């Protein structure tokens, strides 16, 4: 009986630890992404190279994030980053600003959705 109880306790601890580590990693990564977006938004003129740098960073993080976050949600950010690049290339800075705001808001909503929060559990 003690053997079975020990296994159950061990598995519970492993699952809880994994969930907490996952939450910390996701929040850390998405906050870093938001910081990059904030720095980009503060620039007077957004260059294509700036957008490519963020897009490349996002493409590098995408496979790791796709382990726990839905591909649809991640692809939405990737597609909007491509739209942002197109707007910057066309020098449509008003549209680029709104796209940048959209990506930032979407990333913040992902943080709220995946962070450890009792509201998300119940």
Biopython code that builds the backbone (N, CA, C, O; Angstrom):
import numpy as np
from Bio.PDB.StructureBuilder import StructureBuilder

atoms = [
    (1, "UNK", "N", (0.824, -1.194, 0.000)),
    (1, "UNK", "CA", (0.000, 0.000, 0.000)),
    (1, "UNK", "C", (0.869, 1.259, 0.000)),
    (1, "UNK", "O", (0.582, 2.217, -0.719)),
    (2, "UNK", "N", (1.931, 1.253, 0.810)),
    (2, "UNK", "CA", (2.809, 2.404, 0.869)),
    (2, "UNK", "C", (3.521, 2.615, -0.467)),
    (2, "UNK", "O", (3.813, 3.746, -0.857)),
    (3, "UNK", "N", (3.793, 1.515, -1.158)),
    (3, "UNK", "CA", (4.461, 1.574, -2.455)),
    (3, "UNK", "C", (3.599, 2.343, -3.468)),
    (3, "UNK", "O", (4.096, 3.213, -4.182)),
    (4, "UNK", "N", (2.322, 2.017, -3.519)),
    (4, "UNK", "CA", (1.407, 2.680, -4.454)),
    (4, "UNK", "C", (1.227, 4.151, -4.097)),
    (4, "UNK", "O", (1.196, 5.013, -4.976)),
    (5, "UNK", "N", (1.110, 4.428, -2.823)),
    (5, "UNK", "CA", (0.962, 5.809, -2.378)),
    (5, "UNK", "C", (2.206, 6.626, -2.719)),
    (5, "UNK", "O", (2.098, 7.785, -3.118)),
    (6, "UNK", "N", (3.368, 6.035, -2.567)),
    (6, "UNK", "CA", (4.616, 6.724, -2.909)),
    (6, "UNK", "C", (4.670, 7.056, -4.395)),
    (6, "UNK", "O", (5.101, 8.146, -4.770)),
    (7, "UNK", "N", (4.239, 6.134, -5.236)),
    (7, "UNK", "CA", (4.215, 6.373, -6.681)),
    (7, "UNK", "C", (3.253, 7.501, -7.027)),
    (7, "UNK", "O", (3.579, 8.368, -7.837)),
    (8, "UNK", "N", (2.088, 7.495, -6.429)),
    (8, "UNK", "CA", (1.098, 8.541, -6.682)),
    (8, "UNK", "C", (1.629, 9.902, -6.240)),
    (8, "UNK", "O", (1.477, 10.886, -6.964)),
    (9, "UNK", "N", (2.236, 9.971, -5.090)),
    (9, "UNK", "CA", (2.807, 11.230, -4.595)),
    (9, "UNK", "C", (3.927, 11.696, -5.513)),
    (9, "UNK", "O", (4.003, 12.877, -5.852)),
    (10, "UNK", "N", (4.796, 10.776, -5.916)),
    (10, "UNK", "CA", (5.903, 11.126, -6.817)),
    (10, "UNK", "C", (5.377, 11.661, -8.144)),
    (10, "UNK", "O", (5.852, 12.690, -8.624)),
    (11, "UNK", "N", (4.415, 10.988, -8.737)),
    (11, "UNK", "CA", (3.858, 11.440, -10.021)),
    (11, "UNK", "C", (3.150, 12.790, -9.895)),
    (11, "UNK", "O", (3.212, 13.617, -10.805)),
    (12, "UNK", "N", (2.489, 13.002, -8.780)),
    (12, "UNK", "CA", (1.829, 14.285, -8.552)),
    (12, "UNK", "C", (2.850, 15.411, -8.468)),
    (12, "UNK", "O", (2.649, 16.479, -9.046)),
    (13, "UNK", "N", (3.939, 15.177, -7.752)),
    (13, "UNK", "CA", (4.997, 16.177, -7.626)),
    (13, "UNK", "C", (5.626, 16.450, -8.994)),
    (13, "UNK", "O", (5.888, 17.604, -9.333)),
    (14, "UNK", "N", (5.868, 15.406, -9.776)),
    (14, "UNK", "CA", (6.449, 15.575, -11.115)),
    (14, "UNK", "C", (5.522, 16.391, -12.002)),
    (14, "UNK", "O", (5.977, 17.293, -12.705)),
    (15, "UNK", "N", (4.240, 16.094, -11.980)),
    (15, "UNK", "CA", (3.273, 16.835, -12.802)),
    (15, "UNK", "C", (3.174, 18.298, -12.379)),
    (15, "UNK", "O", (3.151, 19.191, -13.226)),
    (16, "UNK", "N", (3.116, 18.540, -11.093)),
    (16, "UNK", "CA", (3.047, 19.921, -10.606)),
    (16, "UNK", "C", (4.311, 20.701, -10.954)),
    (16, "UNK", "O", (4.238, 21.857, -11.372)),
    (17, "UNK", "N", (5.458, 20.073, -10.782)),
    (17, "UNK", "CA", (6.727, 20.729, -11.116)),
    (17, "UNK", "C", (6.795, 21.035, -12.603)),
    (17, "UNK", "O", (7.202, 22.128, -12.998)),
    (18, "UNK", "N", (6.398, 20.078, -13.424)),
    (18, "UNK", "CA", (6.385, 20.298, -14.870)),
    (18, "UNK", "C", (5.454, 21.436, -15.264)),
    (18, "UNK", "O", (5.804, 22.257, -16.113)),
    (19, "UNK", "N", (4.292, 21.493, -14.667)),
    (19, "UNK", "CA", (3.349, 22.574, -14.960)),
    (19, "UNK", "C", (3.872, 23.937, -14.557)),
    (19, "UNK", "O", (3.704, 24.916, -15.284)),
    (20, "UNK", "N", (4.501, 23.998, -13.405)),
    (20, "UNK", "CA", (5.048, 25.275, -12.934)),
    (20, "UNK", "C", (6.216, 25.717, -13.815)),
    (20, "UNK", "O", (6.309, 26.887, -14.183)),
    (21, "UNK", "N", (7.104, 24.782, -14.151)),
    (21, "UNK", "CA", (8.238, 25.121, -15.028)),
    (21, "UNK", "C", (7.764, 25.554, -16.410)),
    (21, "UNK", "O", (8.326, 26.472, -17.007)),
    (22, "UNK", "N", (6.737, 24.894, -16.910)),
    (22, "UNK", "CA", (6.163, 25.275, -18.199)),
    (22, "UNK", "C", (5.608, 26.698, -18.143)),
    (22, "UNK", "O", (5.836, 27.495, -19.052)),
    (23, "UNK", "N", (4.894, 27.003, -17.096)),
    (23, "UNK", "CA", (4.313, 28.331, -16.939)),
    (23, "UNK", "C", (5.398, 29.401, -16.850)),
    (23, "UNK", "O", (5.280, 30.460, -17.466)),
    (24, "UNK", "N", (6.443, 29.127, -16.092)),
    (24, "UNK", "CA", (7.545, 30.086, -15.948)),
    (24, "UNK", "C", (8.237, 30.300, -17.290)),
    (24, "UNK", "O", (8.530, 31.437, -17.659)),
    (25, "UNK", "N", (8.504, 29.218, -18.025)),
    (25, "UNK", "CA", (9.175, 29.326, -19.323)),
    (25, "UNK", "C", (8.332, 30.128, -20.318)),
    (25, "UNK", "O", (8.846, 31.006, -21.011)),
    (26, "UNK", "N", (7.047, 29.819, -20.380)),
    (26, "UNK", "CA", (6.180, 30.527, -21.322)),
    (26, "UNK", "C", (6.099, 32.012, -20.994)),
    (26, "UNK", "O", (6.195, 32.856, -21.884)),
    (27, "UNK", "N", (5.923, 32.325, -19.725)),
    (27, "UNK", "CA", (5.832, 33.739, -19.335)),
    (27, "UNK", "C", (7.143, 34.464, -19.616)),
    (27, "UNK", "O", (7.136, 35.596, -20.100)),
    (28, "UNK", "N", (8.265, 33.820, -19.316)),
    (28, "UNK", "CA", (9.568, 34.431, -19.558)),
    (28, "UNK", "C", (9.779, 34.688, -21.057)),
    (28, "UNK", "O", (10.228, 35.767, -21.444)),
    (29, "UNK", "N", (9.463, 33.715, -21.884)),
    (29, "UNK", "CA", (9.655, 33.841, -23.329)),
    (29, "UNK", "C", (8.726, 34.886, -23.930)),
    (29, "UNK", "O", (9.157, 35.718, -24.729)),
    (30, "UNK", "N", (7.461, 34.848, -23.548)),
    (30, "UNK", "CA", (6.504, 35.812, -24.108)),
    (30, "UNK", "C", (6.766, 37.226, -23.592)),
    (30, "UNK", "O", (6.529, 38.196, -24.311)),
    (31, "UNK", "N", (7.251, 37.355, -22.355)),
    (31, "UNK", "CA", (7.631, 38.684, -21.850)),
    (31, "UNK", "C", (8.838, 39.225, -22.603)),
    (31, "UNK", "O", (8.908, 40.422, -22.882)),
    (32, "UNK", "N", (9.788, 38.356, -22.933)),
    (32, "UNK", "CA", (10.944, 38.786, -23.734)),
    (32, "UNK", "C", (10.485, 39.247, -25.111)),
    (32, "UNK", "O", (11.006, 40.224, -25.649)),
    (33, "UNK", "N", (9.522, 38.553, -25.676)),
    (33, "UNK", "CA", (8.960, 38.940, -26.973)),
    (33, "UNK", "C", (8.279, 40.307, -26.876)),
    (33, "UNK", "O", (8.453, 41.162, -27.745)),
    (34, "UNK", "N", (7.505, 40.500, -25.813)),
    (34, "UNK", "CA", (6.852, 41.796, -25.609)),
    (34, "UNK", "C", (7.866, 42.917, -25.425)),
    (34, "UNK", "O", (7.652, 44.030, -25.906)),
    (35, "UNK", "N", (8.962, 42.635, -24.736)),
    (35, "UNK", "CA", (10.015, 43.642, -24.567)),
    (35, "UNK", "C", (10.610, 44.041, -25.911)),
    (35, "UNK", "O", (10.862, 45.220, -26.159)),
    (36, "UNK", "N", (10.832, 43.059, -26.773)),
    (36, "UNK", "CA", (11.347, 43.354, -28.121)),
    (36, "UNK", "C", (10.356, 44.208, -28.898)),
    (36, "UNK", "O", (10.744, 45.140, -29.602)),
    (37, "UNK", "N", (9.077, 43.885, -28.768)),
    (37, "UNK", "CA", (8.046, 44.660, -29.469)),
    (37, "UNK", "C", (7.962, 46.088, -28.923)),
    (37, "UNK", "O", (7.785, 47.039, -29.683)),
    (38, "UNK", "N", (8.091, 46.229, -27.601)),
    (38, "UNK", "CA", (8.052, 47.564, -26.994)),
    (38, "UNK", "C", (9.217, 48.421, -27.467)),
    (38, "UNK", "O", (9.043, 49.606, -27.753)),
    (39, "UNK", "N", (10.407, 47.824, -27.550)),
    (39, "UNK", "CA", (11.568, 48.566, -28.051)),
    (39, "UNK", "C", (11.367, 48.988, -29.501)),
    (39, "UNK", "O", (11.760, 50.082, -29.905)),
    (40, "UNK", "N", (10.753, 48.109, -30.269)),
    (40, "UNK", "CA", (10.476, 48.438, -31.667)),
    (40, "UNK", "C", (9.449, 49.560, -31.771)),
    (40, "UNK", "O", (9.568, 50.442, -32.621)),
    (41, "UNK", "N", (8.456, 49.523, -30.917)),
    (41, "UNK", "CA", (7.409, 50.554, -30.950)),
    (41, "UNK", "C", (7.939, 51.923, -30.537)),
    (41, "UNK", "O", (7.389, 52.946, -30.946)),
    (42, "UNK", "N", (8.989, 51.957, -29.742)),
    (42, "UNK", "CA", (9.545, 53.228, -29.276)),
    (42, "UNK", "C", (10.437, 53.900, -30.319)),
    (42, "UNK", "O", (10.795, 55.069, -30.170)),
    (43, "UNK", "N", (10.790, 53.176, -31.357)),
    (43, "UNK", "CA", (11.661, 53.747, -32.383)),
    (43, "UNK", "C", (10.887, 54.760, -33.227)),
    (43, "UNK", "O", (9.686, 54.618, -33.456)),
    (44, "UNK", "N", (11.599, 55.770, -33.675)),
    (44, "UNK", "CA", (10.990, 56.782, -34.559)),
    (44, "UNK", "C", (10.586, 56.152, -35.885)),
    (44, "UNK", "O", (9.458, 56.311, -36.352)),
    (45, "UNK", "N", (11.539, 55.431, -36.484)),
    (45, "UNK", "CA", (11.288, 54.780, -37.769)),
    (45, "UNK", "C", (11.606, 53.302, -37.618)),
    (45, "UNK", "O", (12.695, 52.925, -37.185)),
    (46, "UNK", "N", (10.641, 52.478, -37.981)),
    (46, "UNK", "CA", (10.816, 51.031, -37.917)),
    (46, "UNK", "C", (11.418, 50.585, -39.247)),
    (46, "UNK", "O", (10.881, 50.886, -40.313)),
    (47, "UNK", "N", (12.529, 49.869, -39.175)),
    (47, "UNK", "CA", (13.168, 49.389, -40.396)),
    (47, "UNK", "C", (12.806, 47.926, -40.640)),
    (47, "UNK", "O", (12.384, 47.209, -39.733)),
    (48, "UNK", "N", (12.979, 47.513, -41.866)),
    (48, "UNK", "CA", (12.703, 46.127, -42.234)),
    (48, "UNK", "C", (13.636, 45.192, -41.460)),
    (48, "UNK", "O", (13.236, 44.096, -41.067)),
    (49, "UNK", "N", (14.869, 45.627, -41.246)),
    (49, "UNK", "CA", (15.831, 44.802, -40.520)),
    (49, "UNK", "C", (15.380, 44.550, -39.083)),
    (49, "UNK", "O", (15.584, 43.465, -38.538)),
    (50, "UNK", "N", (14.763, 45.569, -38.476)),
    (50, "UNK", "CA", (14.250, 45.403, -37.108)),
    (50, "UNK", "C", (13.151, 44.341, -37.073)),
    (50, "UNK", "O", (13.114, 43.491, -36.183)),
    (51, "UNK", "N", (12.269, 44.410, -38.049)),
    (51, "UNK", "CA", (11.160, 43.449, -38.102)),
    (51, "UNK", "C", (11.692, 42.050, -38.405)),
    (51, "UNK", "O", (11.220, 41.068, -37.832)),
    (52, "UNK", "N", (12.666, 41.957, -39.297)),
    (52, "UNK", "CA", (13.249, 40.658, -39.625)),
    (52, "UNK", "C", (13.931, 40.054, -38.406)),
    (52, "UNK", "O", (13.845, 38.848, -38.177)),
    (53, "UNK", "N", (14.609, 40.893, -37.622)),
    (53, "UNK", "CA", (15.276, 40.410, -36.409)),
    (53, "UNK", "C", (14.271, 39.805, -35.438)),
    (53, "UNK", "O", (14.509, 38.731, -34.886)),
    (54, "UNK", "N", (13.155, 40.486, -35.228)),
    (54, "UNK", "CA", (12.122, 39.966, -34.323)),
    (54, "UNK", "C", (11.474, 38.722, -34.917)),
    (54, "UNK", "O", (11.208, 37.754, -34.203)),
    (55, "UNK", "N", (11.223, 38.746, -36.202)),
    (55, "UNK", "CA", (10.611, 37.600, -36.867)),
    (55, "UNK", "C", (11.515, 36.372, -36.799)),
    (55, "UNK", "O", (11.037, 35.262, -36.566)),
    (56, "UNK", "N", (12.814, 36.566, -37.001)),
    (56, "UNK", "CA", (13.750, 35.443, -36.897)),
    (56, "UNK", "C", (13.784, 34.887, -35.477)),
    (56, "UNK", "O", (13.835, 33.673, -35.280)),
    (57, "UNK", "N", (13.755, 35.790, -34.480)),
    (57, "UNK", "CA", (13.727, 35.350, -33.090)),
    (57, "UNK", "C", (12.465, 34.531, -32.829)),
    (57, "UNK", "O", (12.515, 33.487, -32.179)),
    (58, "UNK", "N", (11.335, 35.015, -33.343)),
    (58, "UNK", "CA", (10.066, 34.314, -33.154)),
    (58, "UNK", "C", (10.104, 32.941, -33.834)),
    (58, "UNK", "O", (9.630, 31.956, -33.269)),
    (59, "UNK", "N", (10.665, 32.876, -35.044)),
    (59, "UNK", "CA", (10.763, 31.595, -35.751)),
    (59, "UNK", "C", (11.640, 30.602, -34.998)),
    (59, "UNK", "O", (11.404, 29.395, -35.048)),
    (60, "UNK", "N", (12.648, 31.111, -34.303)),
    (60, "UNK", "CA", (13.523, 30.252, -33.506)),
    (60, "UNK", "C", (12.776, 29.717, -32.280)),
    (60, "UNK", "O", (12.976, 28.567, -31.887)),
    (61, "UNK", "N", (11.928, 30.534, -31.683)),
    (61, "UNK", "CA", (11.209, 30.138, -30.471)),
    (61, "UNK", "C", (9.954, 29.311, -30.777)),
    (61, "UNK", "O", (9.468, 28.584, -29.911)),
    (62, "UNK", "N", (9.438, 29.417, -31.983)),
    (62, "UNK", "CA", (8.182, 28.768, -32.353)),
    (62, "UNK", "C", (8.165, 27.264, -32.065)),
    (62, "UNK", "O", (7.203, 26.784, -31.465)),
    (63, "UNK", "N", (9.189, 26.499, -32.467)),
    (63, "UNK", "CA", (9.133, 25.050, -32.182)),
    (63, "UNK", "C", (9.079, 24.724, -30.690)),
    (63, "UNK", "O", (8.403, 23.778, -30.287)),
    (64, "UNK", "N", (9.776, 25.492, -29.881)),
    (64, "UNK", "CA", (9.762, 25.238, -28.433)),
    (64, "UNK", "C", (8.402, 25.586, -27.840)),
    (64, "UNK", "O", (7.877, 24.861, -26.995)),
    (65, "UNK", "N", (7.844, 26.690, -28.288)),
    (65, "UNK", "CA", (6.554, 27.112, -27.754)),
    (65, "UNK", "C", (5.415, 26.211, -28.231)),
    (65, "UNK", "O", (4.402, 26.066, -27.546)),
    (66, "UNK", "N", (5.587, 25.609, -29.410)),
    (66, "UNK", "CA", (4.504, 24.790, -29.963)),
    (66, "UNK", "C", (4.289, 23.497, -29.185)),
    (66, "UNK", "O", (3.310, 22.787, -29.418)),
    (67, "UNK", "N", (5.193, 23.191, -28.266)),
    (67, "UNK", "CA", (5.004, 22.010, -27.417)),
    (67, "UNK", "C", (3.791, 22.214, -26.512)),
    (67, "UNK", "O", (3.063, 21.264, -26.224)),
    (68, "UNK", "N", (3.574, 23.448, -26.065)),
    (68, "UNK", "CA", (2.489, 23.694, -25.110)),
    (68, "UNK", "C", (1.423, 24.660, -25.614)),
    (68, "UNK", "O", (0.296, 24.639, -25.120)),
    (69, "UNK", "N", (1.755, 25.502, -26.586)),
    (69, "UNK", "CA", (0.783, 26.474, -27.090)),
    (69, "UNK", "C", (0.276, 25.995, -28.444)),
    (69, "UNK", "O", (1.032, 25.445, -29.245)),
    (70, "UNK", "N", (-0.982, 26.205, -28.682)),
    (70, "UNK", "CA", (-1.608, 25.796, -29.938)),
    (70, "UNK", "C", (-0.900, 26.433, -31.138)),
    (70, "UNK", "O", (-0.504, 27.598, -31.098)),
    (71, "UNK", "N", (-0.752, 25.645, -32.198)),
    (71, "UNK", "CA", (-0.108, 26.147, -33.412)),
    (71, "UNK", "C", (-0.891, 27.309, -34.016)),
    (71, "UNK", "O", (-0.301, 28.219, -34.599)),
    (72, "UNK", "N", (-2.196, 27.283, -33.882)),
    (72, "UNK", "CA", (-3.022, 28.357, -34.434)),
    (72, "UNK", "C", (-2.667, 29.685, -33.780)),
    (72, "UNK", "O", (-2.541, 30.704, -34.459)),
    (73, "UNK", "N", (-2.509, 29.672, -32.476)),
    (73, "UNK", "CA", (-2.167, 30.904, -31.765)),
    (73, "UNK", "C", (-0.773, 31.388, -32.136)),
    (73, "UNK", "O", (-0.559, 32.588, -32.309)),
    (74, "UNK", "N", (0.166, 30.478, -32.258)),
    (74, "UNK", "CA", (1.528, 30.862, -32.627)),
    (74, "UNK", "C", (1.592, 31.339, -34.079)),
    (74, "UNK", "O", (2.296, 32.298, -34.395)),
    (75, "UNK", "N", (0.864, 30.670, -34.941)),
    (75, "UNK", "CA", (0.859, 31.068, -36.349)),
    (75, "UNK", "C", (0.222, 32.440, -36.541)),
    (75, "UNK", "O", (0.613, 33.182, -37.442)),
    (76, "UNK", "N", (-0.740, 32.779, -35.716)),
    (76, "UNK", "CA", (-1.368, 34.102, -35.798)),
    (76, "UNK", "C", (-0.320, 35.201, -35.583)),
    (76, "UNK", "O", (-0.318, 36.212, -36.285)),
    (77, "UNK", "N", (0.550, 34.996, -34.627)),
    (77, "UNK", "CA", (1.610, 35.980, -34.387)),
    (77, "UNK", "C", (2.581, 35.999, -35.554)),
    (77, "UNK", "O", (2.999, 37.070, -35.994)),
    (78, "UNK", "N", (2.947, 34.821, -36.062)),
    (78, "UNK", "CA", (3.866, 34.751, -37.196)),
    (78, "UNK", "C", (3.312, 35.428, -38.436)),
    (78, "UNK", "O", (4.032, 36.143, -39.131)),
    (79, "UNK", "N", (2.044, 35.208, -38.713)),
    (79, "UNK", "CA", (1.417, 35.820, -39.881)),
    (79, "UNK", "C", (1.346, 37.339, -39.715)),
    (79, "UNK", "O", (1.599, 38.082, -40.664)),
    (80, "UNK", "N", (1.007, 37.791, -38.527)),
    (80, "UNK", "CA", (0.939, 39.232, -38.288)),
    (80, "UNK", "C", (2.327, 39.866, -38.367)),
    (80, "UNK", "O", (2.455, 41.010, -38.803)),
    (81, "UNK", "N", (3.366, 39.141, -37.952)),
    (81, "UNK", "CA", (4.727, 39.648, -38.127)),
    (81, "UNK", "C", (5.058, 39.803, -39.614)),
    (81, "UNK", "O", (5.720, 40.762, -40.009)),
    (82, "UNK", "N", (4.598, 38.861, -40.430)),
    (82, "UNK", "CA", (4.812, 38.982, -41.875)),
    (82, "UNK", "C", (4.055, 40.181, -42.445)),
    (82, "UNK", "O", (4.564, 40.887, -43.314)),
    (83, "UNK", "N", (2.843, 40.405, -41.953)),
    (83, "UNK", "CA", (2.083, 41.587, -42.379)),
    (83, "UNK", "C", (2.805, 42.864, -41.969)),
    (83, "UNK", "O", (2.845, 43.835, -42.724)),
    (84, "UNK", "N", (3.374, 42.855, -40.771)),
    (84, "UNK", "CA", (4.132, 44.008, -40.285)),
    (84, "UNK", "C", (5.327, 44.276, -41.192)),
    (84, "UNK", "O", (5.619, 45.425, -41.524)),
    (85, "UNK", "N", (5.997, 43.236, -41.581)),
    (85, "UNK", "CA", (7.143, 43.393, -42.484)),
    (85, "UNK", "C", (6.698, 44.010, -43.810)),
    (85, "UNK", "O", (7.358, 44.906, -44.337)),
    (86, "UNK", "N", (5.586, 43.531, -44.339)),
    (86, "UNK", "CA", (5.070, 44.082, -45.586)),
    (86, "UNK", "C", (4.685, 45.547, -45.449)),
    (86, "UNK", "O", (4.927, 46.344, -46.356)),
    (87, "UNK", "N", (4.093, 45.898, -44.331)),
    (87, "UNK", "CA", (3.697, 47.294, -44.110)),
    (87, "UNK", "C", (4.926, 48.194, -43.991)),
    (87, "UNK", "O", (4.928, 49.315, -44.499)),
    (88, "UNK", "N", (5.953, 47.712, -43.332)),
    (88, "UNK", "CA", (7.181, 48.507, -43.195)),
    (88, "UNK", "C", (7.873, 48.645, -44.549)),
    (88, "UNK", "O", (8.374, 49.718, -44.884)),
    (89, "UNK", "N", (7.902, 47.567, -45.325)),
    (89, "UNK", "CA", (8.507, 47.631, -46.655)),
    (89, "UNK", "C", (7.778, 48.629, -47.549)),
    (89, "UNK", "O", (8.397, 49.312, -48.365)),
    (90, "UNK", "N", (6.450, 48.708, -47.386)),
    (90, "UNK", "CA", (5.647, 49.645, -48.174)),
    (90, "UNK", "C", (5.638, 51.041, -47.563)),
    (90, "UNK", "O", (5.004, 51.953, -48.092)),
    (91, "UNK", "N", (6.348, 51.203, -46.442)),
    (91, "UNK", "CA", (6.422, 52.466, -45.714)),
    (91, "UNK", "C", (5.046, 52.960, -45.264)),
    (91, "UNK", "O", (4.787, 54.162, -45.202)),
    (92, "UNK", "N", (4.178, 52.006, -44.954)),
    (92, "UNK", "CA", (2.855, 52.300, -44.404)),
    (92, "UNK", "C", (2.969, 52.208, -42.886)),
    (92, "UNK", "O", (2.563, 51.216, -42.280)),
    (93, "UNK", "N", (3.524, 53.254, -42.281)),
    (93, "UNK", "CA", (3.848, 53.208, -40.862)),
    (93, "UNK", "C", (2.612, 53.267, -39.971)),
    (93, "UNK", "O", (2.656, 52.804, -38.831)),
    (94, "UNK", "N", (1.534, 53.816, -40.459)),
    (94, "UNK", "CA", (0.307, 53.841, -39.664)),
    (94, "UNK", "C", (-0.234, 52.419, -39.508)),
    (94, "UNK", "O", (-0.614, 52.010, -38.411)),
    (95, "UNK", "N", (-0.266, 51.677, -40.604)),
    (95, "UNK", "CA", (-0.697, 50.284, -40.545)),
    (95, "UNK", "C", (0.293, 49.450, -39.736)),
    (95, "UNK", "O", (-0.110, 48.562, -38.984)),
    (96, "UNK", "N", (1.580, 49.732, -39.888)),
    (96, "UNK", "CA", (2.602, 49.004, -39.145)),
    (96, "UNK", "C", (2.420, 49.206, -37.642)),
    (96, "UNK", "O", (2.592, 48.271, -36.860)),
    (97, "UNK", "N", (2.077, 50.408, -37.247)),
    (97, "UNK", "CA", (1.864, 50.695, -35.832)),
    (97, "UNK", "C", (0.692, 49.895, -35.277)),
    (97, "UNK", "O", (0.767, 49.365, -34.169)),
    (98, "UNK", "N", (-0.381, 49.808, -36.040)),
    (98, "UNK", "CA", (-1.541, 49.048, -35.570)),
    (98, "UNK", "C", (-1.241, 47.551, -35.530)),
    (98, "UNK", "O", (-1.714, 46.850, -34.635)),
    (99, "UNK", "N", (-0.461, 47.056, -36.490)),
    (99, "UNK", "CA", (-0.082, 45.646, -36.481)),
    (99, "UNK", "C", (0.827, 45.330, -35.301)),
    (99, "UNK", "O", (0.707, 44.275, -34.678)),
    (100, "UNK", "N", (1.724, 46.240, -35.003)),
    (100, "UNK", "CA", (2.619, 46.064, -33.861)),
    (100, "UNK", "C", (1.817, 46.018, -32.561)),
    (100, "UNK", "O", (2.092, 45.202, -31.681)),
    (101, "UNK", "N", (0.842, 46.883, -32.451)),
    (101, "UNK", "CA", (-0.027, 46.897, -31.276)),
    (101, "UNK", "C", (-0.829, 45.591, -31.176)),
    (101, "UNK", "O", (-1.030, 45.057, -30.085)),
    (102, "UNK", "N", (-1.277, 45.094, -32.315)),
    (102, "UNK", "CA", (-2.050, 43.846, -32.348)),
    (102, "UNK", "C", (-1.195, 42.671, -31.875)),
    (102, "UNK", "O", (-1.647, 41.852, -31.074)),
    (103, "UNK", "N", (0.039, 42.591, -32.372)),
    (103, "UNK", "CA", (0.930, 41.501, -31.961)),
    (103, "UNK", "C", (1.202, 41.580, -30.462)),
    (103, "UNK", "O", (1.186, 40.564, -29.767)),
    (104, "UNK", "N", (1.449, 42.777, -29.973)),
    (104, "UNK", "CA", (1.727, 42.973, -28.554)),
    (104, "UNK", "C", (0.532, 42.545, -27.707)),
    (104, "UNK", "O", (0.702, 41.855, -26.701)),
    (105, "UNK", "N", (-0.654, 42.940, -28.097)),
    (105, "UNK", "CA", (-1.860, 42.566, -27.351)),
    (105, "UNK", "C", (-2.084, 41.058, -27.383)),
    (105, "UNK", "O", (-2.480, 40.459, -26.383)),
    (106, "UNK", "N", (-1.827, 40.453, -28.536)),
    (106, "UNK", "CA", (-2.022, 39.011, -28.656)),
    (106, "UNK", "C", (-1.036, 38.253, -27.781)),
    (106, "UNK", "O", (-1.400, 37.261, -27.148)),
    (107, "UNK", "N", (0.214, 38.715, -27.742)),
    (107, "UNK", "CA", (1.215, 38.068, -26.896)),
    (107, "UNK", "C", (0.853, 38.230, -25.415)),
    (107, "UNK", "O", (1.028, 37.298, -24.630)),
    (108, "UNK", "N", (0.356, 39.395, -25.036)),
    (108, "UNK", "CA", (-0.065, 39.602, -23.645)),
    (108, "UNK", "C", (-1.235, 38.694, -23.277)),
    (108, "UNK", "O", (-1.299, 38.186, -22.158)),
    (109, "UNK", "N", (-2.153, 38.489, -24.210)),
    (109, "UNK", "CA", (-3.280, 37.601, -23.922)),
    (109, "UNK", "C", (-2.809, 36.156, -23.790)),
    (109, "UNK", "O", (-3.379, 35.391, -23.013)),
    (110, "UNK", "N", (-1.766, 35.770, -24.547)),
    (110, "UNK", "CA", (-1.212, 34.425, -24.379)),
    (110, "UNK", "C", (-0.571, 34.261, -23.007)),
    (110, "UNK", "O", (-0.683, 33.205, -22.385)),
    (111, "UNK", "N", (0.096, 35.303, -22.541)),
    (111, "UNK", "CA", (0.683, 35.246, -21.194)),
    (111, "UNK", "C", (-0.416, 35.035, -20.165)),
    (111, "UNK", "O", (-0.289, 34.182, -19.286)),
    (112, "UNK", "N", (-1.487, 35.798, -20.266)),
    (112, "UNK", "CA", (-2.588, 35.665, -19.314)),
    (112, "UNK", "C", (-3.245, 34.287, -19.401)),
    (112, "UNK", "O", (-3.688, 33.733, -18.395)),
    (113, "UNK", "N", (-3.299, 33.751, -20.608)),
    (113, "UNK", "CA", (-3.949, 32.462, -20.810)),
    (113, "UNK", "C", (-3.131, 31.306, -20.244)),
    (113, "UNK", "O", (-3.698, 30.355, -19.706)),
    (114, "UNK", "N", (-1.812, 31.376, -20.358)),
    (114, "UNK", "CA", (-0.969, 30.247, -19.988)),
    (114, "UNK", "C", (-0.233, 30.389, -18.663)),
    (114, "UNK", "O", (0.420, 29.442, -18.224)),
    (115, "UNK", "N", (-0.322, 31.543, -18.016)),
    (115, "UNK", "CA", (0.367, 31.657, -16.734)),
    (115, "UNK", "C", (-0.421, 30.927, -15.655)),
    (115, "UNK", "O", (-1.621, 30.686, -15.788)),
    (116, "UNK", "N", (0.280, 30.584, -14.593)),
    (116, "UNK", "CA", (-0.351, 29.880, -13.480)),
    (116, "UNK", "C", (-1.279, 30.851, -12.760)),
    (116, "UNK", "O", (-0.840, 31.844, -12.180)),
    (117, "UNK", "N", (-2.555, 30.544, -12.812)),
    (117, "UNK", "CA", (-3.553, 31.425, -12.229)),
    (117, "UNK", "C", (-4.742, 30.542, -11.798)),
    (117, "UNK", "O", (-5.218, 29.738, -12.600)),
    (118, "UNK", "N", (-5.218, 30.672, -10.582)),
    (118, "UNK", "CA", (-6.352, 29.859, -10.145)),
    (118, "UNK", "C", (-7.586, 30.011, -11.036)),
    (118, "UNK", "O", (-8.376, 29.077, -11.169)),
    (119, "UNK", "N", (-7.748, 31.165, -11.634)),
    (119, "UNK", "CA", (-8.884, 31.384, -12.528)),
    (119, "UNK", "C", (-8.790, 30.459, -13.742)),
    (119, "UNK", "O", (-9.806, 29.974, -14.239)),
    (120, "UNK", "N", (-7.572, 30.220, -14.212)),
    (120, "UNK", "CA", (-7.380, 29.339, -15.360)),
    (120, "UNK", "C", (-7.602, 27.870, -15.025)),
    (120, "UNK", "O", (-7.825, 27.051, -15.917)),
    (121, "UNK", "N", (-7.540, 27.541, -13.753)),
    (121, "UNK", "CA", (-7.710, 26.141, -13.332)),
    (121, "UNK", "C", (-9.182, 25.800, -13.162)),
    (121, "UNK", "O", (-9.635, 24.739, -13.593)),
    (122, "UNK", "N", (-9.918, 26.691, -12.541)),
    (122, "UNK", "CA", (-11.317, 26.383, -12.241)),
    (122, "UNK", "C", (-12.230, 26.901, -13.284)),
    (122, "UNK", "O", (-13.445, 26.726, -13.183)),
]
sb = StructureBuilder()
sb.init_structure("model")
sb.init_model(0)
sb.init_chain("A")
sb.init_seg("    ")
for serial, (resi, resn, name, xyz) in enumerate(atoms, 1):
    if name == "N":
        sb.init_residue(resn, " ", resi, " ")
    sb.init_atom(name, np.array(xyz, "f"), 0.0, 1.0, " ", f" {name:<3s}", serial, name[0])
structure = sb.get_structure()
